[in-house]
Amino acid sequence: MRSRLFLVIAIIVTVALGLVSRKVPELFPAPLGKYPGDALWSLVVYWGIAWLIPNASIKKVAVLALLVSYADEISQLYQPPWLNAIRRTTLGHLVLGSAFSWLDLLAYTFGIAAEAAIDYFLPFNSAHKRAKG
């Protein structure tokens, strides 16, 4: 079972890193552009789902995180004025984004795959303990 305290701390740290990635982009290699922030956004989704379902398998959390991330990105194809007004706020932009991009889907996939690998090796992960024992 995942530690919910750890997950809350992970969410806070990941959000902070994501905000830093946008405010100080030179911390990351220039060719990566804005995509480290997108990958970090998908990590927050992963951590959030893991917090909601702490006993879920890594695969289940990863699939749900991908579905939520992809749905959020695809929702950006829908541009009604009322939703765009929400997207123009700081929080709305951070959560909902603004413009659809295929490359964002790739960043989400990479971020969630990396997180699933990290999750496997976390000491409280029962799958890791079973593999060792």
CYANA upper distance limits for C-alpha pairs under 8 A (distance plus 0.5 A):
  1 MET  CA     54 PRO  CA      6.19
  1 MET  CA     55 ASN  CA      5.48
  1 MET  CA    124 PHE  CA      7.03
  1 MET  CA    125 ASN  CA      6.71
  1 MET  CA    126 SER  CA      7.00
  2 ARG  CA      6 PHE  CA      8.29
  2 ARG  CA      7 LEU  CA      8.13
  2 ARG  CA     50 ALA  CA      7.89
  2 ARG  CA     51 TRP  CA      8.20
  2 ARG  CA     54 PRO  CA      5.58
  2 ARG  CA     55 ASN  CA      7.16
  2 ARG  CA    124 PHE  CA      6.46
  2 ARG  CA    125 ASN  CA      6.75
  3 SER  CA      7 LEU  CA      6.80
  3 SER  CA     54 PRO  CA      7.81
  3 SER  CA    124 PHE  CA      7.70
  4 ARG  CA      8 VAL  CA      6.68
  4 ARG  CA     51 TRP  CA      6.14
  4 ARG  CA     54 PRO  CA      7.67
  5 LEU  CA      9 ILE  CA      6.81
  6 PHE  CA     10 ALA  CA      6.51
  7 LEU  CA     11 ILE  CA      6.57
  7 LEU  CA     47 TRP  CA      6.44
  7 LEU  CA     48 GLY  CA      7.98
  7 LEU  CA     50 ALA  CA      7.93
  7 LEU  CA     51 TRP  CA      6.51
  8 VAL  CA     12 ILE  CA      6.79
  8 VAL  CA     47 TRP  CA      8.43
  8 VAL  CA     51 TRP  CA      8.05
  9 ILE  CA     13 VAL  CA      6.62
 10 ALA  CA     14 THR  CA      6.39
 10 ALA  CA     47 TRP  CA      7.54
 11 ILE  CA     15 VAL  CA      6.51
 11 ILE  CA     44 VAL  CA      6.03
 11 ILE  CA     47 TRP  CA      6.69
 11 ILE  CA     48 GLY  CA      7.70
 12 ILE  CA     16 ALA  CA      6.69
 13 VAL  CA     17 LEU  CA      6.66
 14 THR  CA     18 GLY  CA      6.53
 14 THR  CA     40 LEU  CA      6.83
 14 THR  CA     41 TRP  CA      8.32
 14 THR  CA     43 LEU  CA      7.71
 14 THR  CA     44 VAL  CA      6.89
 15 VAL  CA     19 LEU  CA      6.67
 15 VAL  CA     40 LEU  CA      7.92
 15 VAL  CA     41 TRP  CA      7.83
 15 VAL  CA     44 VAL  CA      7.38
 16 ALA  CA     20 VAL  CA      6.65
 17 LEU  CA     21 SER  CA      6.52
 17 LEU  CA     37 GLY  CA      8.40
 17 LEU  CA     40 LEU  CA      7.98
 18 GLY  CA     22 ARG  CA      7.11
 18 GLY  CA     36 PRO  CA      8.05
 18 GLY  CA     37 GLY  CA      5.32
 18 GLY  CA     38 ASP  CA      8.28
 18 GLY  CA     40 LEU  CA      6.11
 18 GLY  CA     41 TRP  CA      7.20
 19 LEU  CA     23 LYS  CA      6.72
 19 LEU  CA     37 GLY  CA      7.88
 20 VAL  CA     24 VAL  CA      5.99
 20 VAL  CA     25 PRO  CA      7.89
 21 SER  CA     25 PRO  CA      5.55
 21 SER  CA     27 LEU  CA      7.51
 21 SER  CA     28 PHE  CA      7.87
 21 SER  CA     34 LYS  CA      8.11
 21 SER  CA     36 PRO  CA      7.33
 21 SER  CA     37 GLY  CA      6.11
 22 ARG  CA     34 LYS  CA      7.41
 22 ARG  CA     37 GLY  CA      7.06
 25 PRO  CA     30 ALA  CA      8.08
 25 PRO  CA     33 GLY  CA      8.00
 25 PRO  CA     34 LYS  CA      8.00
 26 GLU  CA     30 ALA  CA      7.14
 28 PHE  CA     32 LEU  CA      7.59
 28 PHE  CA     36 PRO  CA      8.13
 29 PRO  CA     33 GLY  CA      8.04
 32 LEU  CA     36 PRO  CA      7.25
 34 LYS  CA     38 ASP  CA      7.31
 35 TYR  CA     39 ALA  CA      6.65
 35 TYR  CA    104 ASP  CA      7.42
 35 TYR  CA    107 ALA  CA      6.40
 36 PRO  CA     40 LEU  CA      6.62
 36 PRO  CA    107 ALA  CA      7.88
 37 GLY  CA     41 TRP  CA      6.57
 38 ASP  CA     42 SER  CA      6.94
 38 ASP  CA    104 ASP  CA      6.91
 38 ASP  CA    107 ALA  CA      6.41
 38 ASP  CA    108 TYR  CA      6.83
 38 ASP  CA    111 GLY  CA      8.47
 39 ALA  CA     43 LEU  CA      6.94
 39 ALA  CA    107 ALA  CA      5.45
 39 ALA  CA    108 TYR  CA      5.47
 39 ALA  CA    109 THR  CA      8.20
 39 ALA  CA    110 PHE  CA      7.18
 39 ALA  CA    111 GLY  CA      4.83
 39 ALA  CA    112 ILE  CA      7.88
 40 LEU  CA     44 VAL  CA      6.97
 40 LEU  CA    111 GLY  CA      6.96
 41 TRP  CA     45 VAL  CA      7.11
 41 TRP  CA    108 TYR  CA      8.14
 42 SER  CA     46 TYR  CA      6.73
 42 SER  CA     65 ALA  CA      7.55
 42 SER  CA     66 LEU  CA      8.25
 42 SER  CA     69 SER  CA      6.76
 42 SER  CA    108 TYR  CA      5.76
 42 SER  CA    111 GLY  CA      6.59
 42 SER  CA    112 ILE  CA      6.71
 43 LEU  CA     47 TRP  CA      6.55
 43 LEU  CA    111 GLY  CA      6.61
 43 LEU  CA    112 ILE  CA      6.51
 43 LEU  CA    115 GLU  CA      7.06
 44 VAL  CA     48 GLY  CA      6.44
 45 VAL  CA     49 ILE  CA      6.70
 45 VAL  CA     65 ALA  CA      6.16
 45 VAL  CA     68 VAL  CA      7.97
 45 VAL  CA     69 SER  CA      7.71
 46 TYR  CA     50 ALA  CA      6.65
 46 TYR  CA     61 VAL  CA      6.93
 46 TYR  CA     62 ALA  CA      7.02
 46 TYR  CA     64 LEU  CA      8.41
 46 TYR  CA     65 ALA  CA      5.55
 46 TYR  CA    112 ILE  CA      7.27
 46 TYR  CA    115 GLU  CA      8.11
 47 TRP  CA     51 TRP  CA      6.56
 48 GLY  CA     52 LEU  CA      6.76
 49 ILE  CA     53 ILE  CA      6.55
 49 ILE  CA     54 PRO  CA      8.42
 49 ILE  CA     61 VAL  CA      6.69
 49 ILE  CA     64 LEU  CA      7.90
 49 ILE  CA     65 ALA  CA      7.29
 50 ALA  CA     54 PRO  CA      5.49
 50 ALA  CA     55 ASN  CA      8.29
 50 ALA  CA     56 ALA  CA      7.54
 50 ALA  CA     61 VAL  CA      6.60
 53 ILE  CA     61 VAL  CA      8.49
 56 ALA  CA     60 LYS  CA      6.64
 56 ALA  CA     61 VAL  CA      6.84
 57 SER  CA     61 VAL  CA      6.78
 58 ILE  CA     62 ALA  CA      6.47
 58 ILE  CA    116 ALA  CA      6.57
 58 ILE  CA    119 ASP  CA      7.60
 58 ILE  CA    120 TYR  CA      7.66
 59 LYS  CA     63 VAL  CA      6.55
 59 LYS  CA    116 ALA  CA      8.09
 60 LYS  CA     64 LEU  CA      6.59
 61 VAL  CA     65 ALA  CA      6.45
 62 ALA  CA     66 LEU  CA      6.60
 62 ALA  CA    112 ILE  CA      6.71
 62 ALA  CA    113 ALA  CA      7.87
 62 ALA  CA    116 ALA  CA      6.94
 63 VAL  CA     67 LEU  CA      6.67
 64 LEU  CA     68 VAL  CA      6.66
 65 ALA  CA     69 SER  CA      6.50
 65 ALA  CA    112 ILE  CA      7.72
 66 LEU  CA     70 TYR  CA      6.35
 66 LEU  CA    108 TYR  CA      7.58
 66 LEU  CA    109 THR  CA      7.27
 66 LEU  CA    112 ILE  CA      7.58
 67 LEU  CA     71 ALA  CA      6.39
 68 VAL  CA     72 ASP  CA      6.59
 69 SER  CA     73 GLU  CA      6.79
 69 SER  CA    105 LEU  CA      8.22
 69 SER  CA    108 TYR  CA      7.21
 70 TYR  CA     74 ILE  CA      6.51
 70 TYR  CA    105 LEU  CA      6.85
 70 TYR  CA    108 TYR  CA      8.34
 71 ALA  CA     75 SER  CA      6.44
 72 ASP  CA     76 GLN  CA      7.33
 72 ASP  CA     96 LEU  CA      6.76
 72 ASP  CA     97 GLY  CA      8.34
 73 GLU  CA     77 LEU  CA      8.27
 73 GLU  CA     96 LEU  CA      8.18
 73 GLU  CA     97 GLY  CA      7.84
 73 GLU  CA     99 ALA  CA      8.41
 73 GLU  CA    100 PHE  CA      6.30
 73 GLU  CA    101 SER  CA      7.90
 73 GLU  CA    104 ASP  CA      7.99
 73 GLU  CA    105 LEU  CA      7.73
 74 ILE  CA     78 TYR  CA      8.39
 74 ILE  CA    100 PHE  CA      6.97
 75 SER  CA    100 PHE  CA      8.43
 76 GLN  CA     96 LEU  CA      7.96
 76 GLN  CA     97 GLY  CA      7.42
 76 GLN  CA     98 SER  CA      6.45
 76 GLN  CA     99 ALA  CA      5.91
 76 GLN  CA    100 PHE  CA      5.65
 77 LEU  CA     99 ALA  CA      7.52
 77 LEU  CA    100 PHE  CA      6.39
 79 GLN  CA     83 LEU  CA      7.09
 79 GLN  CA     84 ASN  CA      6.60
 80 PRO  CA     84 ASN  CA      6.66
 81 PRO  CA     85 ALA  CA      6.62
 82 TRP  CA     86 ILE  CA      7.21
 83 LEU  CA     87 ARG  CA      6.73
 84 ASN  CA     88 ARG  CA      6.64
 84 ASN  CA     98 SER  CA      8.12
 85 ALA  CA     89 THR  CA      7.55
 86 ILE  CA     92 GLY  CA      5.67
 86 ILE  CA     93 HIS  CA      7.96
 87 ARG  CA     91 LEU  CA      8.21
 87 ARG  CA     92 GLY  CA      4.84
 87 ARG  CA     93 HIS  CA      5.00
 87 ARG  CA     96 LEU  CA      6.76
 87 ARG  CA     97 GLY  CA      7.02
 87 ARG  CA     98 SER  CA      6.65
 88 ARG  CA     92 GLY  CA      6.94
 88 ARG  CA     93 HIS  CA      6.44
 89 THR  CA     93 HIS  CA      6.43
 90 THR  CA     94 LEU  CA      6.70
 91 LEU  CA     95 VAL  CA      6.60
 92 GLY  CA     96 LEU  CA      6.02
 92 GLY  CA     97 GLY  CA      7.63
 93 HIS  CA     97 GLY  CA      5.10
 93 HIS  CA     98 SER  CA      6.75
100 PHE  CA    104 ASP  CA      8.27
101 SER  CA    105 LEU  CA      7.53
102 TRP  CA    106 LEU  CA      7.22
103 LEU  CA    107 ALA  CA      6.76
104 ASP  CA    108 TYR  CA      6.64
105 LEU  CA    109 THR  CA      6.68
106 LEU  CA    110 PHE  CA      6.67
107 ALA  CA    111 GLY  CA      6.52
108 TYR  CA    112 ILE  CA      6.54
109 THR  CA    113 ALA  CA      6.53
110 PHE  CA    114 ALA  CA      6.59
111 GLY  CA    115 GLU  CA      6.63
112 ILE  CA    116 ALA  CA      6.52
113 ALA  CA    117 ALA  CA      6.91
114 ALA  CA    118 ILE  CA      6.81
115 GLU  CA    119 ASP  CA      6.39
116 ALA  CA    120 TYR  CA      6.73
117 ALA  CA    121 PHE  CA      7.37
118 ILE  CA    122 LEU  CA      6.99
119 ASP  CA    125 ASN  CA      7.54
120 TYR  CA    125 ASN  CA      6.80
120 TYR  CA    127 ALA  CA      7.20
120 TYR  CA    128 HIS  CA      6.19
121 PHE  CA    125 ASN  CA      7.46
121 PHE  CA    128 HIS  CA      6.37
122 LEU  CA    128 HIS  CA      7.92
123 PRO  CA    128 HIS  CA      7.81
123 PRO  CA    129 LYS  CA      8.12
124 PHE  CA    129 LYS  CA      8.45
125 ASN  CA    129 LYS  CA      7.09
126 SER  CA    130 ARG  CA      6.62
127 ALA  CA    131 ALA  CA      6.74
128 HIS  CA    132 LYS  CA      6.80
129 LYS  CA    133 GLY  CA      6.56
